[in-house]
């Protein structure tokens, strides 16, 4: 089974939860045109993956915002 269609399993449940987040830079500044901020942001996201049960499937950058497609477990709420 490929990783895209893989289901997560727990004691009495099978699930697949994905979140799509869009975060905007304050005042819509074009912060992500500078590569050092993009690399730092990705490093932080992959650090979060290691500490929590989540996987960043995609991280997309525009000048003033970032998109995440995130897969997580049910014990974490989107907030």
C-alpha positions in Angstrom: 0.0 0.0 0.0 1.5 3.4 -0.9 2.0 6.0 1.8 -0.6 8.4 0.3 -3.5 5.9 1.0 -2.1 4.6 4.3 -4.5 4.7 7.2 -3.5 5.3 10.8 -4.5 2.8 13.4 -5.1 2.9 17.1 -6.6 0.5 19.7 -10.2 0.6 18.4 -10.1 3.0 15.4 -8.8 3.4 12.0 -8.5 7.0 10.7 -6.9 9.4 8.2 -7.0 13.0 9.2 -5.5 15.8 7.0 -5.5 19.5 7.6 -4.8 22.3 5.2 -3.5 25.4 6.9 -2.7 28.8 5.4 -0.6 31.2 7.5 -0.2 34.8 6.4 2.8 36.9 7.3 1.9 40.0 9.4 1.1 43.0 7.2 1.5 40.7 4.2 5.2 41.4 4.0 7.0 39.4 1.3 9.1 37.5 3.8 9.4 34.2 2.0 11.3 35.7 -1.0 14.4 35.3 1.1 15.6 31.7 1.1 17.0 31.8 4.6 13.5 32.2 6.1 12.1 29.4 3.9 14.8 26.9 5.0 14.5 27.9 8.7 10.7 27.5 8.5 11.1 24.0 6.9 13.6 23.0 9.6 11.2 24.0 12.3 8.3 22.0 10.7 10.4 18.9 10.4 11.5 19.3 14.0 7.8 19.3 15.0 7.3 16.1 13.0 9.9 14.4 15.1 8.4 15.5 18.5 4.7 15.0 17.7 2.7 12.4 15.7 2.3 14.5 12.6 3.6 14.5 9.1 3.9 17.6 6.8 2.9 16.2 3.4 3.5 19.5 1.6 4.8 22.9 2.6 4.3 25.5 0.0 5.6 29.1 0.1 4.4 32.2 -1.6 5.8 35.7 -1.0 3.6 36.5 2.0 2.0 33.2 3.1 2.7 29.5 3.6 0.5 26.5 2.9 0.6 23.2 4.9 -0.9 19.9 4.1 -0.6 18.1 7.4 -1.5 14.6 8.5 -2.0 14.1 12.3 -3.5 11.8 14.9 -6.9 12.5 16.6 -5.5 13.5 19.9 -4.3 16.9 18.5 -6.9 19.5 17.6 -6.3 21.9 14.7 -6.2 24.8 17.1 
